[in-house]
Amino acid sequence: MTAENEEIFFLASLWCDATLSDIQKDRLQSLLRSDAQLRRVFIELVQLHGQLNWDAGMLAGSSIPLRERMAERAAVEAANSAARASGSGNTVRKSSGRPALLTTLRWSALAAIALLAITVVVFRRPPVGESQVAEQRPPVQPENNEPKDDTATESIRPIQLNGLAKNDSATRPGDVPLPPDQRSVAQESPAEDNTELDDDAVIAGIDKMISTSWDENRVAPAAVADDHEWVRRTYLSLTGRIPTLEEATGYTESPERDKRSKLIRSLVSDPRTAENLSVVWTNLLIGRSNPRQVDEESLYRFLYDRFTSNHSWMDTVGELIAAEGRSDENGATNFLLAHLNDQATPATAVTARLFLGRQVHCTQCHDHPFAKDRHQEEFWSLNAFFKQASREIVRTAKEAQGKAIWSLQDSGSPGMTFFENRRGQQQAVMPEFAGHAVMTAVRSRRAELVQILAADNEHQVARAMVNRTWAMFFGYGFTNPIDDIGPHNPASHPELFNFLTQSFVESNYDLNRLMYWISMTQAFGLSSVQDEKFAAIDDPQEGGVPLFSRAYPRPMGPEQVYDSIRIAIRSVSNKPIDSSVGTVHRREWVEQFVRSYGTDENDESLAFDSNIAQALLLMNGNDLQTSITAASNEVTRSLTDESGAVMESLRRLAMATLNREPTEKEERVFRNRYRSLIRNLPPADAMKTATEDMLWAYLNSSEFSSLH
């Protein structure tokens, strides 16, 4: 054992006996600030002896010999752990007899007081009112004449465990070290430039970095997409459905040179885009099947309000994490109400995956097998933020004449969280994330977590949203999967990923601007058709790294298929275009493809392969057949010139379903079908039947069911 370790034990003993002088108190503080190894020994002792207290409580009422053996074992483990951490080879052997129990009780008392000591002596700060998040700067030495405050424990800031470490010359004081593939955010951050963020500059920066990757990989980008392909892809990406006949025609026939920019600016702030985002995030937050039966409509209304007002994404995330109140009055509460089962482990895992881009569900039982930076202790430290949350029934489903009404509140109870490691040992942790531990019992721990996330130097909330939004437009994010970000899963374009993350943060998490930047890039404007040689190089579907040198065709999701079929039929029929969100038919139709599982994340699977024939069959065959017949009648109702009727009818069908002009092959097939029918039917009836057949053919095509 080193001299410093012996001195730490000696000073801690004096503190336990309340005989620590002012000089010795300063010395203890200096030692804890000067060396990470000393702090590690100190903290391990606190945890181990906190575990001992827990064991003692669990064994209350059992026989004294058993308590003695348990206490002795814990004391030996504590001493041996300290010896190993300090580099000493001196370990303690088991002894027997009642003296071990007295030693154990002494160490338990020391552990409890030591926890208070490290909080008050080392990390004490002046009261700061409501804010409890530790500042991102080195701790300030307290003055010797600082007045005592009996209420200090109510205003103590959270422990910044990494804030005591010696400054690394490569980082700024107080910064959390970034993973190797993320450090350029801090190094290249334009945050120090106080000029207003320029949209054109951000888009140009994205284009330059993407173009550089094409050059480095010797791949030529596809040609620019024509107006028909681009407008369809843009509507599907932003609004979640194809454009109407009028929308597609109006855009493709517009002569304006800046019509792409105008359309994007219009759509990112369009209520239909907010509606699509609200549906997507409702599915992500509670699942399509809503297995916990929370108030889905209330959550949707909350999200729709935030997306239509372009609320800061960081603030929206904060509201979802820290929400309190009734499920029918505060829609944000329904996110956690759906995941507080099983000691809030689903809430921990889903929060990390959706908002931080971290898959941590497996670490509740063991360290991550591939990500060396993710440990079991970190999972339970994050879980501790949610352990105060509790839900209570306000009204049953019967009383509420529908869904049950719940209330979500925080108990405010302090204390550590205990979990069992792989050795079967109980281990104690405090609520901690990104190097910040929370000791206060005054405020909601979830509210503290929100402030920690907002002050996070790694910008994990922004990074996760950037990755997910990029995938919304391209089908692939910078990492695969998109919700597993970290050094173990390198990004395809780390510099671009960092640049876009930093720009998003500087915009105050403005989601509309983020979507505008991405949709206005050169990459998003490319065609899905590319030279075969280059398509083979840039083929993420076969496991390659996406280079975004073309638009990757991908199947629509079930909601996109449902709404696009409705839009196509109603558009052909000249019927008003209304929203299907929230309708019973749509919900029941989508749920046919969903299966719920009782996993660590309340997970579910989606068995939907964009099979349009299956989709049409399941959409109430009789009603759909009636709608298609009515649409065909409407198309041919005003046609009088037989020679021009064929092309006019076909063009209307193609623009309404595929948002493009019909091909020569399609014209030939349609004419032949009409000619074969006119032999046995009047011209008007033959045209109606041919139109109906062609509409079925377009809706059943793979082109209709894909986003390309």
N, C-alpha and C positions, 0 to 999 in steps of 0.2 A: 504494500500500500504506500502511495506517495505521501510526501509531507502535506501536500495540499488536501488530499483526501482525509488524512488524519485530522487536519485542521477543520475541515467541513464538519466531520463528525463531532469534534470537540465543541465547535461553536453552536451546532444544532442542539447539543446536549445542554449547553448553557441557556439557550433560548427556551428549551423545554422546562428548565428549572427557573425561568424568569430571572436569571442573574446576568443577562447579557448587557454589558456596558455600551455606551454610545460608540466608543472606539471599536469595540468588538462587533457591534452592529454594522458599522461602516465597512469593517474588514469582511464580514460575511457577504455583504452586498457586492463588494469589489470582487471577491472570488467567484461569485455566481455570474457576474458580468464578464469576467475575463476569459473563461474557459468553457467551451461547449461540453467537454468531457465531464467537468465537475457538475454542470447542470444536468447532464444525462444521468449521472449517478444519483444526484439529488432527486430527480423526477422519478427514476425507476424505484427508488426507495419509497417515495410517496405512493406510487401506484401499488407496489407490492404490499405495503403496510395498509393501504386502503383496502386491498383485497383481503388482508388478514381480518380487518374489521368486518367485512362482508361475511367471510367464513364464520366468524364468531357469532354473528347474528343468525346465520342460517342453522348453526348447530346449537342454538339456545335450547335448553331443555334436555339435551342428550347427556350421556354419561361423562363424568369428568375425565376419565382416562382418554376417551376419544378426543375431547377438546384439547387435552394436553398434547396428544400426538399431532393433531392438526396444527396447533399453534407452533409446536416445535418445528414441524416441517416448513411452515411458512417463514419462520424466523431464519432457519438454515438457508432456505432459498434466497431470502433477502440478502443475507450476508454474502453468500456465494455470488449472487448477481452483482453486488457492489464490487466484490473482489475482481470478478472477470472484467467489469467495465473499467476498473482503474488500472488494469494491467498486472495486478498482483497475482501471484500463484497461490496465495494463502486462501484456502477454503476451509469451511467449518464442517466438522463431522457431527453426525447425530449424537445427541446425548440422551439421557433418560432422567426421569424424575420431575418433580414439581418446579424446580428452578426454571425450567424451560418456559413454563406458563407465565411466570413473573417477567421473564425477559420479553416474551411475546407481548404482554400487556404494556410493558414500558415502550416497546417499539411502536405499538399501535397508537399510544398517546403521542409519541414523537411524530408519527406520520401525520396525524390530524393537525398538530400545531405547526408542523413544517409546511403543510399546504397553505395555512394562513400566513406563515412567515414569508414564503416566496411571493405571495400575493401582495402583502402589505409592505414588506421591507424593500423588495426588489422592484415591484411594478406599480407602486403607488403613484397616483396622479391626482391633481386637483379635481373636484367635482366638475362634470361636463354636462350636466342636465340630462337630456334624453339620449344623447349619442353614447354608445358603449363600445364602438369599434375602435380598436387600437390604431393610432395614426401610423402612417408609413414612414417613420423616421426613427433613428436610434433613440433609446430611452434616455430621458434627461435625469441627471443625478439630482436627488432631492436635497434641498438645503437643510443644514443641521438645525436651523431655527424654525423649521416648518411647524406650524401649530398642530397640535393633535386634534383629531376630529372623530368623535365617537360614531358618526354616521358614515364614515369613510367606506365601510363595506358595502353601502348601498350605491356608491358612485365609482367603484373601482372599475377601471377599464379592463377589457379582456386581455389575457396574457398573450403577448406576441412572442411565441416561442422562438422564432427565427430572428427576432429583432435584436437579440443579444449577441448574435454571432459576430465575429470579427468581419469588418468590411472587406469585401473582395474588390480588388482593383478594377475588375471587369464589370462591376455592377455599382449602381448608386446606393447610398446608404438607405437601408430599409426596404429595398426592392426584393421581391421574391425571385430567386434564380429561375430563369426560363429554361425549358427543355432545349436541347441543341437545335431542333428544327423550328424553334419559335423565337430565338433571340433577336433576329433581325427586326422584330416589332419594336423592341426597345432601342436598338441601334439606329434604325432608319425612321423612327417615329417622327412624323411631321407635327406632333402635338406642340412642340416648342414654338412653331410658327403660328403666330396669332391671327394670321390672315384667314378670311372666311374660306371654308372648304368649297372648292370649285368642282361642280359635277363633271364638266368636260375634262378637267385635269385628271380626275379619278378614272374616268372611262379610258382616257388615253394611256394612263398608267397600266390599267388592266390589259389593254390591247398590246402594249409593248412587251409585257411579261409573257403573255400567251404566244406572241409572235416569236419571241426568243426561244421558247420551248419547241416550237415547230422547227426552227432552224437547227437547234441542237439535236433534234431527233430525226432530222432530214425527212420531214414530211411536209407535203404541200397541202394547204387547206382546200376544202371544197369550194365550189363556186358560191357566190352570193345567192341566197334563196330568192326565188321570185316572190312577188307580192302575195300570190295565192297561198303558197306554202308558209310564208312568214306570218301572215295574219291569222291563219288557223292555229299555228303553234303558239302564237302570242296569247290569243284568247284562251286556249286550253291551259296554258301555264299560269295565267293570272286569274281568270274567272272560273276555271274548272269546267268549261264547256266550249263547244265550237261556236263561232260567230253565226248570227242569223244570215239569211239570204241578203237582207238589206245591208247589214254591217259588212259582210264580205264584199258585196258589189260596190258599196260606197267607198271602201278603202282602195280596192284594186283599180277603180276607175278614176280615182282622184289624181290630178296632175301635180299636186304640191310636192316640192322636193323634200320638205322636212316632215312629211306625213307620218313617218315612223316615230319620230320624236314626239309629235303631237299626240298620236294614238297612245303611246306608252304613258305619257304624262296624264292623259285622260284616264287610262285604265288603272294605274296604280292607286289613284284616289277614288275610283269608282266603287259604289256600294256592292257591286257584284263581286269585285275582288275581295272586299272585306268579308262578304258572305262565304266565299270559297275558303279563305284563310280560317274563318271561324269554324267551318265544318272540319277542315284538316286538323286544326288544333284541338277541337273537341274530341275527335277520334284518337288523337295522340294522348290526350290527358286522361280520358276515362274509358276509351275503347268504343268500338262501333256497337258492340252488344250491351254495353253498360251493365256488366255483371253485378256490380254492387248497388244498382238501382238508385243512383243519386239523381239530382235534378238536372238532367241533361239540357233542358230548355233554358234554365236559368244560367248555366255555364255558357251556353251558346250566346245568350243575350249579352253577358258580360264581355265576351271576346269580341262580338260584333261591335259593341260600343267602343272598345279600345282600338280596333282596327279601322273603323270608320273615322275616328278622330285622330288617327295616326299617333296614338299614344306611344311614348318612348318604350321600346321593348324591355329595357331594364326595369322600368317602373311596372310594366305589366307582369313580368316575372316576379317582381317583389310582391305585388298584390296577390298573386297565386300562392306564393310560399307562405306569406304572413297573414293570410285571410282569417278573419274571425266573424262570427255572427251566424245568422240563419241561412240555410241553403236556398230558400226561396227569395230572400232579400239581398244576399250578397252572393252572386253566382260564382265568384272566385273560390268560395269555400268548398265547392263540390269536387275540385281537384283532389285535395287532401282527404276529404270525406270518403273518396273512393279507394284510398290506399293506406288507411290507418290500421288495417288488420295485421296480424302476426308481428306485433311489437313495432309497427310502423316501418318494417323492413321494405315493403313495396314502395312506401313514400320515399324512402331514402334512395332506392335504386332508380325509380322513375325520375325523381328530381335530378339526380346526377346524369342520367342518360339524356333526358330531353333538354335540360337547361345548361348543362356543363359539357355535354359531349363525352361523358365518361361512363363506361360500362363497369359497374362495380358490384353487381348482384352476386357474383361468385365469391367475392372477398368477405362476405359475412361469415364464411366458414374457414377460409384459409387465405393466405397471400395469393395475389394474382399469379397464375403460372407463367405468364409471358411478360407482363408489365412489372418490372422490378420496382417501380415507384409506387405501386398500389398494394397496400397491406391491409390485413384484417382489422388492425387497430384503427385505420383511417375510416373504414366503413362505419364502425360503431361510433367513432367520434362525430361523424356527420349524422348518424342516426340519433345521437343524443340531442340534436337540435329539435327533433320531432317528438321526443318522448314526453314532453309536457302536453302535447296536443291531445285533446279528448273530444269525443262526439257524444251528444246526448239527443235522444228522440224528443222532438217537440210535439209532433202530431204523427200518428200512424197513418199509413196509406188510406185506411178506411175513414179515419177522422178527416183527413185532408181531401178526401174524394179524388184520389189519384195517387201521386207519389208521396212517400213519407217525407216529412220535414225534419231536418236535423239541425243541431246547433254545434258549431265548432268553436272551441275555446282553448286557451292555454291555462294549465293549472298554476304555473309560476313556481312550481316546487323546485328547489335547488338540488344540488348533489351530483354525484358521479353516475355514469352508466356502467353496468357490469356486463361482460360477455365471457363466454367460455372459449379459450383458444384450443388448438388442435391437441394439446397435451391434457386437456380436461381441466385446466386451471382457470380460475376466475380472475379476470383482469379488469381493472378500473380505468375509465377514460372520462374526460370532460368534453363538452361540446367544442369541437375544434375543426377549423377548415383553413387551408392555405396558411398555416402557421399562426393562426389566431385562435386562442381558446377563450371561452366566455365563462366568467365566474359569477356574474350578477344574477340575482333572483328577482330584480325589480321589473325588468321588461320581458317580453316574450323572446324566447331564444330564437324562434323563427324570424322575428324582426331583426335580431342581431345578425343572423345569417345573411339576410338581405343586404345589410350594410357592409358586411364583409365581402360579399360578391360584388357590390358596386365599387368597392375600393381595390378589388383584385388586380394586381399588376399584370397578370397573365390574360386578363379579359376573357375568361372562360365562357361567360354567358354570351358575349359578342361572337366569339370564335365558333361556338356551337350553332348559333343562329345563321351566321354567314355560310357555314358549311351546308346546313340544311336548305337555305334559300338557294344557294348555287345548284344544289341537286334538284330543286324544284324546277329549275329552268333547263338543266342539261341531263337529268336522269342519273348523274353521278356527282358526288361531292369531291372534295380534295382528298378525303380518306374513304376507305371502304372497310367496314360500314361507316356511314356518316356520323353515327353517334358513339364512335370509339376513337377519340382523338388522343394522341400522345406519342412519345418517342418510340414506343413499340410498334406503332402503326404510322410510318412516315407519310407525310402529305405528298401528293403528286406535284404540287406547285407551291412549295413552302414560302417563297418570297411573295407570291401573289396572295396566298392565304393570309400572311401577316399584314400585307398592305391593305387588303380589303377589310380585315378585322379592325385595324387601327382607324381606317377611314370611317367605318361604322360607329366606332366609339366616339370619334370627333363629331359626328353628326348627331350626337346624343341619342344613339340607337334608333335612328329614323328609318323605319322599315320601308317606307315608300321610296326614299332615296336609294336604299340598297337595291330594291327591285328595279328601279330605274337604271342604275348603273349597270347591273348585270344584263338586263334585256337590251340595252343599247350597245353592248360590246360587239366587236366584229365577229367573235365566235358564235354568239347567239344568232347572228344574222346569216349564218352559213346554211347551205343546203344539206340535206341528209344524203344526197347522192355524191359520191366521191370516187376518184380513180381507184380501181381495185387494189393496186399496189400499195397505195397509202392507207386505204381502209384496212388492209391487213396489219399494218403497223399500229394504227390507232384503233384497236378493237378491245375495249374494256370488257365486253361481254364474254370474251374468251380468256379473261384473266389478265389482260394487259393494263398498263397504266393509262388512264384517259388523258389524251392530249387536247381534246376539244377542238379538233381540226375539222369537225363536221357535226351536224345535229344527229344524235343517236336515236334511231327509232325505238320506241318502247310502247308497251300496251297501256291503254288508259286504265285508270282505276275504276271501281264499280260506280262510284258517284259520277265520275266523268261520263261513263257510258250511259247511265240512266238519263242524265240531263241532256247529253248530246242527242240521244234518240228523240227526246221530247222536243228539243229545239228544232231538229231537222223536220219532224212531222208538222209541228205548229208553224214553222217558217214557210214550208211548202203550201200549207193551207191558208196562209194569210191570217192566222189567228194571233191574238195578243200573246206576248211572251211574258209569262209570269214565273215566279220562283217555285221550285218544288221542295225547298228545304223545310223540314219540319212536318211534311205530309206523312200520314200513316203508310201510304202505299210505298213511298220511297224507302222509308225506314224498314218496312217488312221485306222489301225486295233485297236491300243490301244485306240484311241480317241472314239471308239464306246462304251467304258465302262465308259467314264468320263462325269461328268456333272458339270458345273461351277455354282457358286453361287455368288451373290453380297454381301458377308458378310464383317465383319470388317477386315478380313484377305485375302480378294479376294479368298475365299476358294473354294474347289471343292470336289466332292465325287467320289468314284471309285466303280462302280457296277460290280465287277468281282468276281465270286465265284470259279474260277479255274475249271469251267465245260469244260472239254476237248471236249466233243461232240459239245458244242456251239462254242468253239474256232476253231475246225476243220471246222465247217460249215461256219464260218465267214472268214476263210482264203482262200477265193476264191476257192470254191469247185472243179471246173474243174481243175485248176492248181494244187491243192493239190492231187487230184486223179491221175493226170498224174505223179506227183512226186513219189507217193507211188507205183504206177505200175512200174515205171522205177527203183525204188529202189529194188523192189522184183525181177525184171528181172536180175538186177546186182548181187543180192545175189545168184541166182540159175544158173547164166550163166556158171560158171566154174565147177559146180558140175557134176561128172560123175558116182561116185559110189553110187548107189541107197541106199544101206544099211547104208552108213555113211552120206548121203546127208541130211536126216531128222535132225539128231542131229547137224550137222555142220551149217545148215541153221538156226535152232532154236537158237543155241548158239549165232550166230552173231546178230540176232534180239534182244535177251535179253540183251547182253552186250552193244549194241548201244542205246537202249531205257531206260533200267532200271539199266544198269551198274552192272549187276550180272549174275550169271549162271542161266539157266532155272530150275524151280522146277520139281519134278517128276510129279506133276499134269499137269503142262504145257506141259511136254513131251508127256504125255498120250493123252491130248486133241489134240495136233498137229499131232500125229501119226494117231489118229482116223480120223481127218479131211482129211489127205492125203489119207488114205485108202478108204474113201468114195468117194473121187474125182477121184481116179485112175480107178474106175469102168467104168467111162464114158469118161475119158480124157487120153491122152498120159501121161506117167510119167513126162515128162518135164513140160507140161502145168499144170498137177495136182500139182507139187511142186511149181510152180509160184503162182498159185491161193491160195494154203495153206499158203505160205509165206506172200502173200499180206493180207490175212485175219488175220494172227497172228500179223502182224505189226499194223494193225488197232486196234486190241484188246489191244496190249501193249500201244499204244498211248492213248487209251480211258480209261485206268485203273486209278484208284485213286492213285495207287502207283507212276505212272509216274508224275502226277500233284502235288505231295506233296514233300515238303522238309523235310526229316526225317533222 
